[in-house]
Amino acid sequence: MSHHCTDGQGAVRDGSLSELSNAVAIVATLDTKGREVSYLADIICKCGRKTVLIDVGTSKIAPRTNQAGGHSVRVASPAELLKEIAATTRGKVRDLLASGAIGAIVGVAGGKGSAVFGEVVSDLPYGFPKLLVSSARPALLAELAVHNDIMLYPTLVDLFGINAFTERVLQNAGQAIAAMRYAPAKAARKTKIVAITAFGVTTPAATQCVGRLGKAGVDAIVFPANGAGGRKMEQLIAAGEFDAVIDLTTTELADEIVGGTASAGPDRLKGAAEQSIPHVIAPGAVDMVNFGAPSSVPDQFRGRLFYSHTPYTTLMRTTLAENTSIGRLTAQRLSLAEGPVMVLWPAKGVSDYDRDGGIFRDPDADRAWLDALKDNLPPKVTVRELNCHINDPEFAEAAARWILKQLGKKADGDANV
């Protein structure tokens, strides 16, 4: 690991890490990406920022072996070696951040280096500038974006030195990361913050909740329930960033159960329960499972009811059996809660497509979610059934009013809380 800037001619000047403040860390395999890194560092330094180079290359590291009975037995596969390098580098980066030496990080990588970069930045704070210049396949980059707030600069051409194409990407990336500086969240905040989940088909409900909370002096942070959004919300809840949750849109459980593309993983619905903070749960958009373009839908689902939300998003209506499984899973995860929990049920539909006359309207399938939930829910969790649609003002009012009461906030029209 070294600190350097360039003199405009590509030469590197080493310096002491103790001199650094708010520098940009560059993570790369210097044995294969040395020219690109030197060019990028030069751009960053010309913008007035110092850089710290962190080499994650493996070419100079011999595979470790153990001697057993006179035979050499390999114990470290390439994948294992990459994991070790990532773990060591993650620790270095954390130390640099803690000391104030760095204020941003950028990676230059192909497939393996991109995977290492994703691990290295995995526990950096939300909002800390993270940028990756990569020639890796799009599916890998998409997977990295699911887990962290990484800004991606796909090169579209391979990284083979500096040429008319790669220099454009590196110039843009260098100038962009040089302009970014981490601003840590203030230790003490005066306002309460509530996390809310939304989808396009539940946006009216989320919008009304945000407005209702805002009138009471409570901030709302809305997460898209698209897999990445739910995953990040759960991480931030676990980190203590929120005082309460209005989980309007639990559609990610449908993808987890059925096999869609918007699953948020096995920790969905667990954060608020483990933190014992107040949370409202609703079955927003559990009437649908997400896929990509129509051609991407697995053959096993042929003959099902589909709706083309966009050319790149195909929605599939959940069945009664699937909603039973989703409701059961919801109840199982809510049973972990020690704090106050309220489940709100909208009898007239759970999404914009699930209303009278809507393409996904199926009251029996919807009701299967509620029945399975109630059959498996502990008595400590309250269920309130409302004779309205999830996007009706009445529903958002009920969710916001209950949360405000739990937070000790006065709602409009309340004599007290």
Buried (B, 14 or more C-beta within 10 A) or exposed (E): EBBBBBEEEEEBEEEEBEEBEEBBBBBBBBEBBBBBBBBBBBBBBBBEBBBBBBBBBBEEEEEEEEEEEEEEEEEBEEEEBBBBBBEEBBEBBEEBBEEEBBBBBBBBBBEBBBBBBBBBBBEBEEEBBBBBBBBBEEEBBEBBBBBBBBBBBBBEEEBEEBEEEBBEBBEEBBEBBBEBEBEEEEEEEEEBBBBBBBBBBBBBBBBBBBEBBEEBEBBBBBBBBBBBBBBBBBBBBBEEBBBBBBBBBBBBBBBBBBEBBBBBBEBBBBBBBBBEBBBBBBBBBBBBBBBBEEEEBEEEBEEEBBBEBEEEBBBBBBBBEBBBBBBBBBBEBBBBBEBBBBBBBBBBBBBBBBBEEBBBBBEEBBBBBBBBBBEBBEEEBEBEEBEBBBBBEEBBBBBBBBBBBBBEBEBEEEEEE
